[in-house]
Amino acid sequence: MKRILSIIFLIGLYWLKKIKELNKALNERQAELIYLNDKVIESERLYKSILDASPNAIVMLDMKYNIILASNAAIDVLGYSTDSLIGENILQFFAEDEHLEIEKNIDRVFQEENIGTTNYRGRKNDNSTIFEVNSRAIKDENGNSINLVSIIRDVTQKATLEEALEAREKQYKELAKELELKNISLSERVSIDNLTGIKNRYYFDERIKEEVDLAKRQKASFSLLLFDLDHFKLVNDNFGHDVGDKVLKRVTDAVSKIIRSYDIFARWGGEEFVVLMPNTTEAEAVPAAEKIRKTVEDISHPDIEKITISIGIAIWELDDDVDQIFVKADKALYTAKNQGRNRVIVYKKS
């Protein structure tokens, strides 16, 4: 009997010890849980403070787009009339025609796609509000998206300002384009002879200066053709200036068609015209001049008999300036007229 009592006593001591150990472990676990609970409460308080400190609306959504957490500012930003947004569907705060796009984008975020910042029209102030939304998915311990956090800003004023700036910028661009077109038109009018439609003397003066500078730099040459209509004064005197103007137009139209695209053809004054032929030697200029002369001679005029022209050619030399090459061309033209007109003469040093 004593032995049985001793065994029971020892067993009791063993379990008493075990119970004390279990109580100690339970007390320690309870203290740990209390500590963790305090930390959770502190974290939630800090998290809520951060949420409430933001001037923007911060909301957390579940998979059905319902709000499960919201910052204080969310009520004012979204324009809600009650004290809480919890349980409300986020779509109701946006214009109805935006719902499909919003749902599509929320689903993309839940699928962990970064869609960046998007703008939607809100229902606040009769659908005139613009909300800027930036969203991120929240995952569980297994990496699955379970919630969505969105930061929503009211950017109506900013959007209105940007829209006004864009409209003003568009207006300025249109005005600049209009001014550019007007400048081009003005430049063309300044450089075009009103009667014949070819370049005028003002334009030709500028271009021949450029050609002389280019020829000097490149040690190249060019040819200058100076021609006028033979006995043209008689046309004006006998048939009138209207007929004379038509003759000038026919001549310039015909010559324009046979010169090279880079030759410069201009009315020098009255019935006198010039052709600048870049990179052209005497051997090339003479046949070109003869072609011009023959073309003009073959023109059929309904009001008068045929018209002929006399042409003087000057080949630019390194020491020539603009005035000198014109003097040479003019002397060659004078010689052509003295020799009977309707001919081409090249200037030669005497």
Secondary structure, 3 states (H helix, E strand, C coil): CHHHHHHHHHHHHHHHHHHHHHHHHHHHHHHHHHHHHHHHHHHHHHHHHHHHHCCCEEEEECCCCEEEEECHHHHHHHCCCCCCCCCCEHHHHECHHHHHHHHHHHHHHHCCCCCCCEEEEECHHHHCEEEEEEEEEEECCCCCEEEEEEEEEECHHHHHHHHHHHHHHHHHHHHHHHHHHHHHHHHHHHHECCCCCCECHHHHHHHHHHHHHHHHHHCCCEEEEEEEECCHHHHHHHHCHHHHHHHHHHHHHHHHHHCCCCCEEEEEECCEEEEEEECCCHHHHHHHHHHHHHHHHCCCCCCCCCCCEEEEEEECCCCCCHHHHHHHHHHHHHHHHHCCCCCEEECCCC
